[in-house]
Every structure is written in C-alpha cells, then in structure tokens.
Amino acid sequence: MTSPLTREPVVTVRVFTQRFSSTPRGARLARRLALHQLDRWRVPYGSDTSDVAALLVAELAANAVTHGRVPGRDFELALAYTPGLLLRIDVSDARGERRPAAVAPGPLDEGGRGLLLVGALASRWAVLDRAPVGKTVRAELDLPRARSGGPSVP
C-alpha cells in the first residue's frame, strides 16, 4: 500500500508494552510474550529475527531482575516493530544506577557476558535514563527490507 500523496509506502509501527514482576518467572514470561507478540505481527517462531529477539529479551529481562531489581517494583518490556525496517526492544527497571559498559570477563568468571552478547546481536544498543526514575536498556535490530511484490504484512 502506498500513500496517495507521496507514493511512498505507508509504514505502520506496531507497539507492545507490558510490565512484569522483577522475578526470574517475570523474565521468562517477558521472553515468551515477546515471541508470541512477534508471531502475531507475522515474525514467525524460529525465524532469525524471532530467535535473535528471544535472546535479547531474555538477556535484558534477566539483567533487569538480577541487577535492576528494586523490591516492590516491576520491570517493563516494550517492543516497537516497523516491518522491514526496525525492531526496538526496551527493558526498563527502577534502579537508576548505570552499570559499566560491557567489559570482557575473565576466562573463569561465571557471569558478565550478557551485555557482550547484546552488543554482538543487536545493530545498536544503549542505556537511557528513564523518567521519573530508573533506566531503560534499548537494543535495536535493523531488519531486511521486504522484497517488492512479496506478501504484504498487515
């Protein structure tokens, strides 16, 4: 579908936002619901985009419940999907302290590889301040452009 004024394709951004308890169960549920939502947006389970998004949501949600947890406060997952352009994943928590940038852990360290994974999989990522309190970790995936004449995504 094209806009009658500019003959440019009409771009629709799809958005999903949900709050989850700051528990391991909440992190697992965030990952499952993100995959379900992507499937509803016709990003099928098992596709490259779905698999990468699953890893990113899992890592960011696990970080939110492990390092960003404030008792009595939830974390929030927000997805913004622009077909053929971009998938943005935001995970927000109530703890405002920013952790240091991803630094390579030692060979015997048990943790510390999560943000390295995010950096390797995402096209871009950043830590943003969140108003009124907390932070948001944003990971973006550039998506391959849809081919002309292919099936349209509603």
C-alpha positions in Angstrom: 0.0 0.0 0.0 1.3 3.5 -0.8 0.3 6.9 0.3 -1.7 8.7 -2.4 0.2 12.0 -1.8 3.8 10.9 -1.8 3.7 7.4 -3.5 5.8 6.3 -0.6 5.0 3.0 1.2 2.8 3.5 4.3 4.8 2.5 7.4 2.9 1.2 10.4 4.7 0.9 13.7 3.4 -1.8 16.0 3.9 -1.4 19.7 3.6 -3.8 22.6 4.2 -2.8 26.3 3.8 -4.9 29.4 5.0 -4.8 33.0 6.3 -7.9 34.7 7.3 -8.8 38.3 11.0 -8.5 38.9 11.5 -12.2 39.4 13.0 -15.0 37.2 9.4 -16.0 36.4 8.7 -12.5 35.2 11.8 -12.6 33.0 10.7 -15.9 31.4 7.2 -14.6 30.8 8.6 -11.5 29.2 10.5 -13.6 26.7 7.5 -15.9 25.9 5.1 -13.0 25.4 7.6 -11.1 23.2 7.8 -14.2 21.0 4.1 -14.6 20.9 3.6 -10.9 20.0 6.2 -11.1 17.2 4.4 -14.1 15.9 1.1 -12.2 15.9 3.0 -9.5 13.9 4.0 -12.2 11.4 7.5 -12.6 12.6 7.3 -16.4 12.9 8.7 -18.5 15.7 12.1 -19.9 14.7 12.9 -17.2 12.2 16.2 -15.4 12.5 14.5 -12.2 13.8 12.4 -14.1 16.3 15.4 -16.1 17.6 17.6 -13.0 18.0 14.8 -11.1 19.6 14.3 -14.0 22.1 17.9 -13.9 23.1 17.9 -10.1 23.5 14.7 -10.0 25.6 15.9 -12.9 27.7 19.2 -11.3 28.5 17.8 -7.8 29.1 15.0 -9.1 31.3 17.4 -11.3 33.3 19.6 -8.3 33.8 16.6 -6.2 34.9 15.5 -8.8 37.6 19.1 -9.5 38.7 20.8 -6.1 38.7 17.9 -3.6 38.3 15.5 -5.0 40.9 14.0 -2.7 43.5 11.7 -4.6 45.9 8.1 -3.9 45.1 8.8 -2.5 41.6 8.2 -4.2 38.3 10.2 -4.1 35.1 8.7 -3.2 31.8 9.2 -4.6 28.3 8.4 -2.5 25.2 8.6 -3.7 21.6 8.3 -1.4 18.6 8.2 -3.2 15.3 8.3 -1.4 11.9 8.1 -4.2 9.3 11.1 -4.3 7.0 12.9 -1.6 9.0 13.4 -2.0 12.7 12.6 -3.9 15.8 13.3 -2.0 19.0 13.4 -3.8 22.4 13.3 -1.6 25.5 13.6 -3.1 29.0 13.2 -0.7 31.8 13.8 -1.1 35.6 13.5 1.1 38.6 17.2 1.1 39.5 18.8 4.2 38.1 22.5 3.3 38.5 24.1 2.6 35.3 26.5 -0.4 35.2 29.8 -0.1 33.4 29.9 -0.7 29.7 30.3 -4.3 28.5 33.8 -5.4 29.6 35.2 -8.8 28.7 35.1 -11.1 31.7 38.0 -13.2 32.8 38.1 -16.8 31.5 36.9 -18.2 34.8 34.3 -15.6 35.6 30.8 -17.1 35.9 29.0 -14.1 34.6 29.5 -10.8 32.8 28.9 -12.0 29.3 25.3 -10.8 28.9 25.9 -7.3 27.5 28.7 -8.7 25.3 26.0 -10.9 23.8 23.6 -8.0 23.4 26.4 -6.0 21.7 27.1 -8.8 19.3 23.5 -9.5 18.3 21.9 -6.0 18.3 22.5 -3.5 15.5 22.7 -0.9 18.3 22.2 -0.7 22.0 22.3 1.9 24.7 21.4 2.6 28.3 19.0 5.5 28.7 17.7 7.5 31.7 14.0 6.8 32.5 11.7 9.4 33.9 10.9 9.8 36.7 13.2 7.0 38.0 15.3 4.2 36.6 16.9 3.3 33.4 16.0 1.7 30.0 18.3 -0.6 28.1 17.4 -0.4 24.4 18.5 -2.9 21.8 17.6 -2.3 18.1 17.7 -4.8 15.2 17.8 -3.5 11.7 15.5 -5.7 9.6 16.0 -6.8 6.0 13.7 -4.8 3.6 10.8 -6.7 2.3 11.1 -7.6 -1.4 8.7 -5.9 -3.9 5.8 -8.0 -5.0 6.1 -10.3 -1.9 3.3 -10.9 0.6 2.2 -7.8 2.4 2.4 -7.6 6.2 -0.8 -6.2 7.7 
